[in-house]
Amino acid sequence: MEFDLNRLLRPHIATLKPYSSARDEYSGKEGIFLDANENPFGSITEEVFNRYPDPYQKDLKARIGQIKGIDPSRLFLGNGSDEAIDLLFRAFCRPGVDNVILLPPTYGMYEVSAGINDVATIKVPLTADFQLDVPAILAAFNPQSKILFICSPNNPSGNKLNRTDIRTLISSFEGLVVVDEAYIDFSDEPSFIGDLDHHPNLLVMQTFSKAWGLASLRLGMAYASAEIISILNKIKPPYNISGLTQAKVLAALQDLSSMHRMTADILDAREQLQSGLLKLPAVHKIHPSHANFLLVQINRPKEIYNELVRHKIIVRDRSKVTLCEGCLRITVGTPTENKQLLEVLSQITS
Ligand SMILES: *Cc1c(COP(=O)(O)O)cnc(C)c1O
């Protein structure tokens, strides 16, 4: 399959002249900076934030590139993965004309972002065991289909999707295939970053919001060809990653072992939670999870959800979502939190 990025790109983006920031013209670190209308005296906060941050996030990208084994020219950083999702719509999907393919049940932002950008969605549900329905997806593509969103491990089902099926779809689709790996750190599955060299139409997304424990800093990553990444960089708001975020994430990246320990603790806690839940007669089924949450099929999900809220325990009611009928999605908490959840559940379901 010949992939033609220029056919995919909206024509006005190809010719767009991007914003040029003050720091584009001079990139040295030393100097008297009278070019960006900043406050020269500093800031009233404890740490100093008076200067605009690096619009290219060079130091941060160099470090992430080193860890992930990829050249920084193939890495985009967004204000959460959600910014990358939105920019993909703006770059590739003509409002009212193009469409994207979604595979429910899946992450809600793909559809919301499509809606915001006035882009139609074609939905091809996963199979009953939450795998890709490859023939149905292939049949759904049309010339206006620009992006296929695949989430693996999938939210809200928690399972990983069959690798060969994903590869078949990447090779068969003329549009862009996004593989969203928000939960990859909880899985034994290797990342699709390793497939980028063979597939110019592949984009892999990861995030600091889950395993890294940095959801509040808002940092998402997108990996793709240098050509696709340069398009995202061209249309992003110039200072999309705050200086605070750049500094804090760079510091966090010094300590990979703590992150791995925390992830292992979450996986232990997930096993404990799962066996506790399975002892409750009200629980019918727990779907196999490669993520930090469990999709739990339970009696009277709506009432149990409400009872839990009354006990100030908040889970996600997914019982009305395609293929998730009767299910609550429960994020793995600390061992203490999980124990409290199990106690309350056993009270209210007995
Ligand atoms: C949580 C999540 C994200 C993360 O989004 P951020 O904007 O980076 O916080 C992305 N994709 C999926 C499927 C998620 O569940």
The ligand as a Tripos MOL2 file, in Angstrom:
@<TRIPOS>MOLECULE
LIG
   15    15     1     0     0
SMALL
NO_CHARGES

@<TRIPOS>ATOM
      1 C1         -6.1270    8.3180   30.0070 C.3       1 LIG1
      2 C2         -6.0220    8.1240   28.5320 C.ar      1 LIG1
      3 C3         -5.2600    8.9900   27.7490 C.ar      1 LIG1
      4 C4         -4.4930   10.0950   28.4050 C.3       1 LIG1
      5 O1         -4.8290   11.3190   28.0030 O.3       1 LIG1
      6 P1         -3.9570   12.5560   28.5170 P.3       1 LIG1
      7 O2         -4.5900   13.6660   27.7690 O.co2     1 LIG1
      8 O3         -2.5310   12.2990   28.0860 O.co2     1 LIG1
      9 O4         -4.0990   12.6330   29.9930 O.co2     1 LIG1
     10 C5         -5.1440    8.7490   26.4000 C.ar      1 LIG1
     11 N1         -5.7500    7.6900   25.8370 N.ar      1 LIG1
     12 C6         -6.4700    6.8360   26.5630 C.ar      1 LIG1
     13 C7         -7.0800    5.6660   25.9170 C.3       1 LIG1
     14 C8         -6.6470    7.0350   27.9280 C.ar      1 LIG1
     15 O5         -7.4050    6.1770   28.6320 O.3       1 LIG1
@<TRIPOS>BOND
     1     1     2 1
     2     2     3 ar
     3     2    14 ar
     4     3     4 1
     5     3    10 ar
     6     4     5 1
     7     5     6 1
     8     6     7 2
     9     6     8 1
    10     6     9 1
    11    10    11 ar
    12    11    12 ar
    13    12    13 1
    14    12    14 ar
    15    14    15 1
@<TRIPOS>SUBSTRUCTURE
     1 LIG1         1 GROUP 0 **** ****
